[in-house]
């Protein structure tokens, strides 16, 4: 298993797909492991070279002391690409991963295009997590075990219909998360990175092809944040997913995959 060395420790990553194909690098969200992009990678690996990595504190990556910043986590992405010998890549990021993708594109000349999924630019105009969702995430019943806690906190990220109709998949996701989720302290350190991120006054510097994909029913990062991104990034396209939740890349994987394919092939 390859690891990239950083000042904060080793960062685990994987590379797959044809060696001579365009590179698509996926950046995961808060506390989620590389498994979250399995639907997109399965669909794209025959066409593109894909890269995934575990954010610091998650999965196989080391857990340096925090709190973390998005800038530090973008530095981890830089280290991965250096170690893998990748000079140019399309970057796809979701939620916290979308913030890391923005920061990396603002500070690196390696990025060919961006696909920003269910994320935000931060700043004073950003729409915060709704109180109902925040209460669900912060006030887990004390008697819940690890699997029950994951379920309880994760449910608002799906639509109620999908949650009810796909119990086996939810069970599998809980198993993946039990294997790869960060410790509680690392979760808090990653959360600090997300809550302090603000690229709102730098969006006009993102002079590269950008597609924003956001579910209109996102109960974690409300849809208005995607609209802010699309309005602030020059010539960005927004693809709204009607009724789509926060985890739109799981619940509506074909929409996200199509947006990635279209963005990459148009560059």
C-alpha positions, 0 to 999 in steps of 0.5 A: 500500500503506498503512503505519502510522507508529510509533516503530519505523518503518512497519508495512505492513497490508491491509484488505479486505471490506465496509466496513460489516461487523464487523472481524476483525484477524489477528495473525501468528506469529513470522517469518510474513508476512500470507500465513499468514492467506490461508485464513481471509481467503478464507473470511471476506472476503465476510462481514467486513472483515479486517485483516492486518499485517506484524509489525515486522521482517517482510515490508514492515514496517520493522525497528527495532533490537531486541530486541522486546517483545510490548508494543511489537508490540501498539503496532504493532497499535494504530497500524494500527487508528488509521491504518485508522480502526477503532474496534472489532475482533475479534482473531485471533492465532496463536503469537506473534500470540496473545501480541500479541492477549492483550496488546492486549486487556489494554491496549485497549478496542477488542477485541470478542472474541479467538480465540487459536490455538496460543499460550500465556499464558507464565509459569512454568506454561507448557509449553516447546517440546519439546527435539526441536523446539527442536533442529530449530529451532536446529541446522540443518545448516551447508551448507543454503541459505535454502530448505532452512533454512526447510524444516528448521525448519518441518517440526515445525509440520506433521504428518508426514502432511500434510508428505508428502502436500502437497509442492506446498503446502510448496513454495509456503509456502517461496516465500512465506517466502523473500519475507517472512521477517525477517532472522536478527537480526529473527527473534531480536528477535521470539523475544525478545518471545515468550520473555519474554511473561507474561500468566499473572497477568492472564488473569482481566482478559480479560473478553470472549468468547474462543475458544482453538483448539489442536491436540492434536499441537502440537509447537511450543507444546504443547496444555497451553498452550491449556488454561492459557489456557482455564482462566485466561480467564473463560468462555473456550471451548477447541476442541481439534483432535484430531491438529492441529499447530502450523500448524493454521490451514493444515493444518485451516483450516476448523476455525479459520475456523469458530471465528472465524465462530462467535465473531464472530457470537455477540458 
